[in-house]
Each structure stands twice: as C-alpha cells, then as structure tokens.
Amino acid sequence: MISIPGKRKLPIWRAGKAALTGLGSVCLYVLILLTFADVVSRNMFNTPIPGALEVTEYWLMVPMVFVGIWWAGVSHEHVRVSMLTEVLGRNALKLADGIVAVLSILILLKMAWLGFHVAFESMTDGEYAGAYKIAIWPVRFVTAVGFLSFALVIAQHLYVVLSGASPDADEPMESPEAL
C-alpha cells in the first residue's frame, strides 16, 4: 500500500477509505442479491424485476468500478508494464515515474472536471433511464468523484517518489513460481 514514509495516515484518509470501501461492498452485495432475485423471479414467475437492469447498470456497477480503480491504486495493484523502465537507473526511473504521475493526474483531473460538468447538466435536466424513470444523475457524480479520488492517489504516489523513497518499495516481489 502506498504510504508516506514516517507519517501516520490522516483521519480524513482513513474516513475516505472506509467510505469508499463500504460503498463498494454494499454495491457488490446488493448486486448479488438483486441478480439472484431477478433470476429467481424470471424462472419461477416468468417475470423479471422491473428496473433491475437499470439499477444494476447505473446504481451498482458504476460505484463498484470506480471504487475498484481507486482501491487498486491505493494498494498499488494496477498493471505496470516495466519492459521499458526495467533498464533505467534509479534516478531515471524516478523521473519516468514523476512524468507519468503528473500526466496521469492532469488527465484524471480533466476527466473529473468534465464529469462534474456532465453531472450538473444531468442533475438540472433530471436525467433518468428506462421505462420506470430511474434517476441516474446522482451516479454521474460518483464517476467524477472516482476520477478525482484516483488522481489524489496518484498525487500521493508522486509525493512518495519525489520525497526520495524508492518508487517500487511498496510493490511485492514476484515469485519465481508465478513466472
């Protein structure tokens, strides 16, 4: 897990982590229960649960995806292709990590900005989906917050890299058996 060397986790960091993991967990359990109930309803009564697809598509999957992206960033488990960077020295690797982090943060902040813009437009229009008019504008804010939270995770990683810690110090070594 990415951490600031010699520093304790801030209470706001712990609260944010707990809120996002709680949101992802609740969405996963509701998704399982809703899907199970929909399958049983279809097979036993030949009637699907009204709006189950829209609820799954907008209200459950979106938060799960963005919490998953955030969680992978926090636990430093995103796929990292090291084919080009494995030949770099320590300083060149720090520079490459810094450049990639800055570019990623800028792109994610732009996506968050656009996400908030779309969310506000959707909110003012009262956007809904399906025949049952399930409101989806609140989920648009989840998308924007997801991009913003991942940008913050990368910013924290950038801080660790620039503070002198090894950029790969928190990555687990791959076992030879896995190869």
C-alpha positions in Angstrom: 0.0 0.0 0.0 1.2 3.5 -0.8 2.1 5.4 2.3 4.0 8.5 3.2 7.3 7.4 4.8 7.4 8.2 8.5 3.9 9.6 8.6 0.7 8.3 10.0 -2.5 8.1 7.9 -4.6 11.2 8.3 -8.1 10.7 9.8 -9.6 12.1 6.6 -7.7 9.5 4.6 -9.0 6.7 6.8 -12.5 8.0 6.7 -12.4 8.3 2.9 -11.0 4.8 2.6 -13.7 3.4 4.8 -16.5 5.3 3.0 -15.3 4.1 -0.4 -14.7 0.5 0.5 -18.1 0.5 2.3 -19.8 1.8 -0.8 -18.1 -0.8 -3.0 -19.0 -3.6 -0.6 -22.7 -2.5 -0.3 -23.0 -2.2 -4.1 -21.5 -5.7 -4.5 -23.9 -7.3 -2.0 -26.9 -5.6 -3.4 -25.8 -6.5 -7.0 -25.6 -10.2 -5.9 -29.0 -10.1 -4.2 -30.7 -8.2 -7.0 -29.3 -10.5 -9.7 -30.3 -13.6 -7.7 -33.8 -12.3 -7.1 -34.2 -11.3 -10.8 -33.1 -14.8 -11.9 -35.5 -16.5 -9.5 -38.3 -14.2 -10.5 -37.7 -14.8 -14.2 -37.5 -18.6 -13.8 -40.3 -19.1 -11.2 -42.8 -16.5 -12.2 -41.7 -15.7 -15.8 -41.5 -12.0 -14.8 -38.3 -10.0 -14.3 -37.9 -7.5 -11.5 -38.9 -4.1 -13.0 -35.9 -1.8 -13.4 -33.3 -4.4 -12.2 -31.2 -3.8 -15.3 -31.1 0.0 -14.9 -30.3 -0.3 -11.2 -27.6 -2.7 -11.9 -26.2 -0.8 -14.8 -26.2 2.7 -13.2 -26.5 2.4 -9.4 -24.4 -0.6 -8.7 -21.8 -1.1 -11.4 -20.6 2.5 -11.6 -19.6 2.8 -7.9 -18.1 -0.7 -8.0 -15.9 0.1 -11.0 -14.7 3.4 -9.6 -14.1 2.1 -6.1 -12.2 -0.8 -7.7 -10.0 1.6 -9.7 -9.3 3.6 -6.6 -8.6 0.5 -4.4 -6.2 -0.8 -7.0 -4.4 2.5 -6.9 -4.2 2.6 -3.1 -3.0 -0.9 -2.9 -0.6 -0.3 -5.8 -2.0 -3.2 -7.8 -2.6 -1.6 -11.2 -0.9 -3.4 -14.1 2.6 -1.9 -14.6 4.4 -2.7 -17.8 8.1 -2.5 -16.9 9.5 -3.5 -20.3 10.8 0.0 -20.9 11.6 1.0 -17.4 13.5 -2.1 -16.2 16.7 -0.9 -17.9 16.5 2.6 -16.3 18.6 3.5 -13.3 17.2 4.7 -10.0 17.1 8.5 -11.0 15.8 7.9 -14.5 13.1 5.6 -13.0 12.1 8.3 -10.6 11.9 10.8 -13.4 9.8 8.5 -15.6 7.5 7.8 -12.6 7.2 11.5 -12.0 6.4 12.4 -15.6 3.8 9.6 -15.8 2.3 10.6 -12.5 2.0 14.3 -13.5 0.4 13.4 -16.8 -2.0 10.9 -15.2 -3.0 13.5 -12.6 -3.7 16.1 -15.2 -5.7 13.7 -17.3 -7.7 12.5 -14.3 -8.4 16.0 -13.1 -9.7 16.9 -16.6 -11.9 13.9 -16.6 -13.2 14.7 -13.1 -13.9 18.3 -14.2 -15.8 17.1 -17.2 -17.5 14.5 -15.1 -18.7 17.2 -12.7 -19.9 19.3 -15.6 -21.9 16.4 -17.1 -23.3 15.5 -13.6 -24.5 19.1 -13.1 -26.1 19.1 -16.5 -27.7 15.8 -15.9 -29.0 17.0 -12.5 -30.5 20.1 -13.9 -32.1 18.1 -16.7 -33.4 15.4 -14.3 -31.8 12.6 -16.3 -33.4 9.2 -15.9 -33.2 5.8 -17.6 -35.7 3.1 -18.5 -39.5 2.9 -18.5 -39.5 3.2 -14.8 -37.7 6.6 -14.9 -34.9 5.6 -12.5 -32.9 8.8 -11.8 -29.3 8.3 -12.9 -27.9 11.8 -12.4 -26.6 11.1 -8.9 -24.4 8.4 -10.3 -22.8 10.8 -12.7 -21.3 12.5 -9.6 -19.8 9.1 -8.5 -17.9 9.0 -11.8 -16.5 12.4 -11.3 -15.5 11.7 -7.6 -13.9 8.4 -8.8 -11.6 10.2 -11.2 -10.8 12.8 -8.6 -10.0 10.2 -5.9 -7.7 8.3 -8.2 -5.9 11.5 -9.1 -5.3 12.0 -5.4 -4.0 8.5 -5.0 -1.5 9.1 -7.9 -0.6 12.5 -6.3 0.2 10.7 -3.1 2.4 8.2 -5.0 4.1 11.2 -6.7 4.9 12.7 -3.3 6.4 9.4 -2.2 8.6 9.3 -5.4 9.7 12.9 -5.1 10.4 12.6 -1.3 13.2 10.1 -2.1 11.6 6.8 -1.3 12.0 4.1 -3.9 9.1 4.2 -6.3 8.9 0.4 -6.1 9.4 0.0 -2.4 5.8 -0.9 -1.8 5.5 -3.3 -4.7 5.6 -7.0 -3.8 8.3 -9.0 -5.5 7.0 -11.5 -8.0 7.8 -15.1 -7.0 9.7 -17.3 -9.5 6.9 -19.9 -9.3 4.5 -17.3 -10.8 6.6 -17.0 -13.9 
